[in-house]
Amino acid sequence: MPKIERWDNLPEAVRNHLIDRLRDRAITIADLNQLRLWVDTNPEVPEADWYKDFGSFKICGRGAFARTFLLKGQVAKGIKVL
């Protein structure tokens, strides 16, 4: 299984999309800190669609790349990552 890519290794278009979603969904600094702590553990993620639920938001991806952020009530597709 791949490991999630760090922010600096994401393609520019993906980074820009994530920044837009951060703004649209009002993801807080506290939320981003939760995400950073998780990414710092160098987690493995499925090759297929996946998501990680942080309670106040979700991050969704495919393989090593994060793809978008969802709000708490939005439904994510794919394999739930612990």
FIROLUM-590111 format. One line per field, with one value per residue: chain; residue number from 1; x, y, z of N, C-alpha, C, O in turn; residue in three letters. Coordinates in nm, 2 decimals, padded with zeros to 4 digits. Example, Ala and Ser with C-alpha at 12.3 -4.5 7.8 and 13.67 -1.06 7.14 Angstrom:
2
kette = A, A
nr = 1, 2
n_xx = 01.32, 01.28
n_yy = -00.57, -00.22
n_zz = 00.78, 00.71
ca_xx = 01.23, 01.37
ca_yy = -00.45, -00.11
ca_zz = 00.78, 00.71
c_xx = 01.32, 01.29
c_yy = -00.33, 00.00
c_zz = 00.78, 00.79
o_xx = 01.42, 01.34
o_yy = -00.33, 00.11
o_zz = 00.85, 00.80
rest = ala, ser
This chain:
82
kette = A, A, A, A, A, A, A, A, A, A, A, A, A, A, A, A, A, A, A, A, A, A, A, A, A, A, A, A, A, A, A, A, A, A, A, A, A, A, A, A, A, A, A, A, A, A, A, A, A, A, A, A, A, A, A, A, A, A, A, A, A, A, A, A, A, A, A, A, A, A, A, A, A, A, A, A, A, A, A, A, A, A
nr = 1, 2, 3, 4, 5, 6, 7, 8, 9, 10, 11, 12, 13, 14, 15, 16, 17, 18, 19, 20, 21, 22, 23, 24, 25, 26, 27, 28, 29, 30, 31, 32, 33, 34, 35, 36, 37, 38, 39, 40, 41, 42, 43, 44, 45, 46, 47, 48, 49, 50, 51, 52, 53, 54, 55, 56, 57, 58, 59, 60, 61, 62, 63, 64, 65, 66, 67, 68, 69, 70, 71, 72, 73, 74, 75, 76, 77, 78, 79, 80, 81, 82
n_xx = 00.08, 00.04, 00.21, 00.08, 00.13, 00.33, 00.25, 00.43, 00.49, 00.28, 00.10, 00.09, -00.17, -00.34, -00.27, -00.36, -00.63, -00.69, -00.64, -00.84, -01.06, -01.02, -01.06, -01.33, -01.47, -01.41, -01.21, -01.04, -00.74, -00.69, -00.81, -00.64, -00.40, -00.46, -00.47, -00.20, -00.06, -00.15, -00.05, 00.22, 00.26, 00.32, 00.12, -00.01, -00.21, -00.49, -00.47, -00.69, -00.99, -01.02, -01.08, -01.03, -01.17, -01.19, -01.37, -01.45, -01.41, -01.34, -01.08, -01.02, -00.90, -00.70, -00.50, -00.17, -00.23, -00.39, -00.71, -00.94, -01.13, -01.39, -01.69, -01.81, -02.07, -02.09, -02.10, -01.85, -01.67, -01.53, -01.26, -01.25, -01.00, -00.81
n_yy = -00.12, 00.23, 00.52, 00.82, 01.11, 01.40, 01.75, 01.91, 01.74, 01.70, 01.73, 02.05, 02.14, 01.98, 02.07, 02.33, 02.29, 02.17, 02.39, 02.56, 02.42, 02.41, 02.68, 02.71, 02.53, 02.62, 02.51, 02.48, 02.61, 02.45, 02.21, 02.16, 02.11, 01.87, 01.71, 01.74, 01.62, 01.36, 01.30, 01.32, 01.07, 00.91, 00.76, 00.46, 00.43, 00.31, 00.19, 00.25, 00.46, 00.65, 00.77, 00.98, 01.03, 01.31, 01.40, 01.68, 01.73, 01.57, 01.41, 01.32, 01.09, 00.92, 00.65, 00.75, 01.02, 01.30, 01.43, 01.59, 01.79, 01.73, 01.84, 01.78, 01.66, 01.57, 01.30, 01.06, 00.86, 00.54, 00.36, 00.36, 00.51, 00.44
n_zz = 00.00, -00.07, 00.07, 00.21, 00.03, 00.11, 00.14, -00.01, -00.22, -00.38, -00.69, -00.85, -00.94, -00.78, -00.52, -00.54, -00.58, -00.33, -00.16, -00.24, -00.16, 00.12, 00.18, 00.09, 00.26, 00.51, 00.67, 00.97, 01.15, 01.36, 01.27, 01.05, 01.19, 01.31, 01.08, 00.99, 01.20, 01.16, 00.90, 00.95, 01.07, 00.87, 00.72, 00.57, 00.28, 00.09, -00.26, -00.40, -00.40, -00.10, 00.24, 00.53, 00.83, 01.04, 01.22, 01.24, 00.98, 00.66, 00.48, 00.15, -00.08, -00.34, -00.38, -00.32, -00.31, -00.17, -00.24, -00.20, 00.04, 00.27, 00.43, 00.77, 00.76, 00.50, 00.26, 00.22, -00.03, -00.08, 00.09, 00.43, 00.62, 00.90
ca_xx = 00.00, 00.12, 00.20, 00.03, 00.23, 00.33, 00.20, 00.53, 00.51, 00.15, 00.10, 00.04, -00.32, -00.40, -00.25, -00.45, -00.77, -00.71, -00.64, -00.97, -01.16, -00.99, -01.13, -01.48, -01.53, -01.37, -01.12, -00.96, -00.60, -00.69, -00.83, -00.51, -00.31, -00.50, -00.43, -00.05, -00.02, -00.18, 00.04, 00.35, 00.28, 00.35, 00.02, -00.04, -00.35, -00.52, -00.45, -00.83, -01.05, -01.01, -01.11, -01.00, -01.27, -01.13, -01.48, -01.50, -01.40, -01.28, -00.99, -01.05, -00.79, -00.69, -00.36, -00.09, -00.26, -00.52, -00.78, -01.04, -01.18, -01.54, -01.74, -01.85, -02.19, -02.08, -02.07, -01.73, -01.67, -01.40, -01.23, -01.23, -00.87, -00.81
ca_yy = 00.00, 00.35, 00.61, 00.94, 01.21, 01.52, 01.86, 01.95, 01.64, 01.70, 01.81, 02.19, 02.15, 01.92, 02.16, 02.45, 02.24, 02.15, 02.52, 02.61, 02.35, 02.46, 02.81, 02.69, 02.46, 02.68, 02.42, 02.57, 02.58, 02.33, 02.10, 02.13, 02.05, 01.73, 01.65, 01.74, 01.51, 01.23, 01.28, 01.30, 00.93, 00.84, 00.65, 00.39, 00.45, 00.22, 00.24, 00.29, 00.58, 00.64, 00.89, 00.98, 01.12, 01.37, 01.44, 01.81, 01.74, 01.45, 01.43, 01.21, 01.07, 00.80, 00.62, 00.84, 01.16, 01.36, 01.49, 01.70, 01.80, 01.74, 01.89, 01.68, 01.59, 01.52, 01.16, 01.03, 00.73, 00.47, 00.29, 00.44, 00.49, 00.46
ca_zz = 00.00, -00.08, 00.19, 00.17, -00.01, 00.18, 00.07, -00.11, -00.33, -00.45, -00.81, -00.83, -00.96, -00.67, -00.41, -00.56, -00.55, -00.19, -00.10, -00.27, -00.07, 00.26, 00.20, 00.07, 00.37, 00.63, 00.75, 01.07, 01.18, 01.45, 01.18, 00.97, 01.28, 01.32, 00.95, 00.99, 01.29, 01.10, 00.79, 01.01, 01.11, 00.74, 00.71, 00.44, 00.23, -00.02, -00.40, -00.45, -00.32, 00.05, 00.32, 00.67, 00.90, 01.16, 01.30, 01.20, 00.84, 00.61, 00.37, 00.06, -00.18, -00.42, -00.37, -00.23, -00.32, -00.12, -00.36, -00.16, 00.18, 00.28, 00.56, 00.86, 00.72, 00.36, 00.25, 00.15, -00.09, -00.07, 00.20, 00.55, 00.67, 01.05
c_xx = 00.09, 00.11, 00.15, 00.14, 00.21, 00.29, 00.30, 00.54, 00.38, 00.17, 00.04, -00.11, -00.39, -00.39, -00.34, -00.59, -00.79, -00.71, -00.78, -01.07, -01.14, -01.07, -01.29, -01.54, -01.48, -01.30, -01.04, -00.82, -00.60, -00.72, -00.70, -00.41, -00.33, -00.45, -00.27, 00.00, -00.04, -00.08, 00.18, 00.37, 00.31, 00.25, 00.02, -00.19, -00.37, -00.49, -00.58, -00.87, -01.05, -01.05, -01.07, -01.09, -01.20, -01.24, -01.53, -01.49, -01.34, -01.19, -01.01, -00.93, -00.80, -00.54, -00.29, -00.13, -00.39, -00.58, -00.88, -01.07, -01.33, -01.57, -01.79, -01.97, -02.19, -02.04, -01.94, -01.75, -01.54, -01.39, -01.19, -01.09, -00.87, -00.70
c_yy = 00.12, 00.43, 00.74, 01.04, 01.34, 01.64, 01.90, 01.86, 01.63, 01.78, 01.95, 02.20, 02.09, 02.01, 02.28, 02.41, 02.23, 02.29, 02.58, 02.55, 02.39, 02.59, 02.79, 02.62, 02.51, 02.59, 02.51, 02.52, 02.46, 02.20, 02.06, 02.07, 01.91, 01.65, 01.64, 01.63, 01.37, 01.20, 01.26, 01.15, 00.85, 00.73, 00.58, 00.41, 00.35, 00.28, 00.30, 00.42, 00.55, 00.77, 00.87, 01.08, 01.17, 01.43, 01.57, 01.82, 01.60, 01.49, 01.30, 01.21, 00.94, 00.77, 00.71, 00.98, 01.20, 01.43, 01.60, 01.69, 01.80, 01.79, 01.77, 01.60, 01.54, 01.37, 01.14, 00.89, 00.67, 00.40, 00.38, 00.41, 00.52, 00.55
c_zz = 00.00, 00.05, 00.13, 00.14, 00.08, 00.09, -00.04, -00.23, -00.41, -00.58, -00.78, -00.84, -00.84, -00.54, -00.42, -00.54, -00.40, -00.12, -00.12, -00.17, 00.08, 00.28, 00.19, 00.20, 00.50, 00.73, 00.84, 01.08, 01.27, 01.37, 01.10, 01.06, 01.30, 01.20, 00.95, 01.08, 01.23, 00.99, 00.84, 01.06, 00.99, 00.72, 00.57, 00.41, 00.11, -00.16, -00.45, -00.37, -00.17, 00.11, 00.46, 00.73, 01.03, 01.25, 01.25, 01.04, 00.80, 00.50, 00.28, -00.04, -00.26, -00.42, -00.28, -00.23, -00.25, -00.24, -00.32, -00.01, 00.17, 00.42, 00.64, 00.81, 00.57, 00.35, 00.16, 00.08, -00.07, 00.06, 00.32, 00.60, 00.82, 01.09
o_xx = 00.19, 00.02, 00.18, 00.24, 00.10, 00.30, 00.26, 00.58, 00.37, 00.23, -00.05, -00.17, -00.49, -00.48, -00.41, -00.67, -00.89, -00.79, -00.84, -01.16, -01.24, -01.13, -01.36, -01.65, -01.51, -01.33, -00.97, -00.78, -00.51, -00.66, -00.67, -00.33, -00.24, -00.39, -00.22, 00.09, 00.05, -00.02, 00.26, 00.49, 00.34, 00.30, 00.04, -00.28, -00.27, -00.49, -00.58, -00.79, -01.08, -01.05, -01.07, -01.10, -01.16, -01.21, -01.65, -01.55, -01.30, -01.21, -01.02, -00.87, -00.90, -00.46, -00.34, -00.08, -00.50, -00.51, -00.89, -01.03, -01.39, -01.49, -01.81, -01.97, -02.28, -01.96, -01.93, -01.82, -01.44, -01.48, -01.12, -01.06, -00.93, -00.69
o_yy = 00.13, 00.41, 00.78, 01.05, 01.38, 01.62, 01.93, 01.90, 01.55, 01.88, 01.96, 02.27, 02.14, 02.03, 02.32, 02.49, 02.27, 02.31, 02.64, 02.61, 02.39, 02.61, 02.84, 02.66, 02.44, 02.58, 02.60, 02.42, 02.37, 02.10, 01.94, 01.99, 01.83, 01.54, 01.53, 01.56, 01.29, 01.09, 01.18, 01.11, 00.73, 00.61, 00.65, 00.42, 00.31, 00.40, 00.39, 00.48, 00.44, 00.88, 00.76, 01.20, 01.10, 01.49, 01.58, 01.91, 01.52, 01.59, 01.19, 01.31, 00.87, 00.85, 00.75, 01.06, 01.14, 01.49, 01.70, 01.59, 01.86, 01.77, 01.66, 01.47, 01.46, 01.33, 01.19, 00.80, 00.74, 00.38, 00.48, 00.29, 00.62, 00.58
o_zz = 00.06, 00.13, 00.02, 00.21, 00.11, -00.04, -00.16, -00.34, -00.51, -00.58, -00.70, -00.76, -00.80, -00.47, -00.33, -00.48, -00.35, -00.02, -00.03, -00.12, 00.15, 00.38, 00.27, 00.23, 00.61, 00.84, 00.79, 01.03, 01.25, 01.39, 01.09, 01.01, 01.30, 01.21, 00.91, 01.05, 01.25, 00.98, 00.78, 01.08, 01.00, 00.69, 00.47, 00.49, 00.05, -00.18, -00.53, -00.30, -00.13, 00.05, 00.51, 00.69, 01.12, 01.35, 01.22, 00.99, 00.88, 00.43, 00.34, -00.07, -00.24, -00.46, -00.18, -00.14, -00.28, -00.32, -00.39, 00.06, 00.08, 00.52, 00.59, 00.81, 00.53, 00.44, 00.05, 00.13, -00.06, 00.14, 00.30, 00.64, 00.86, 01.21
rest = met, pro, lys, ile, glu, arg, trp, asp, asn, leu, pro, glu, ala, val, arg, asn, his, leu, ile, asp, arg, leu, arg, asp, arg, ala, ile, thr, ile, ala, asp, leu, asn, gln, leu, arg, leu, trp, val, asp, thr, asn, pro, glu, val, pro, glu, ala, asp, trp, tyr, lys, asp, phe, gly, ser, phe, lys, ile, cys, gly, arg, gly, ala, phe, ala, arg, thr, phe, leu, leu, lys, gly, gln, val, ala, lys, gly, ile, lys, val, leu
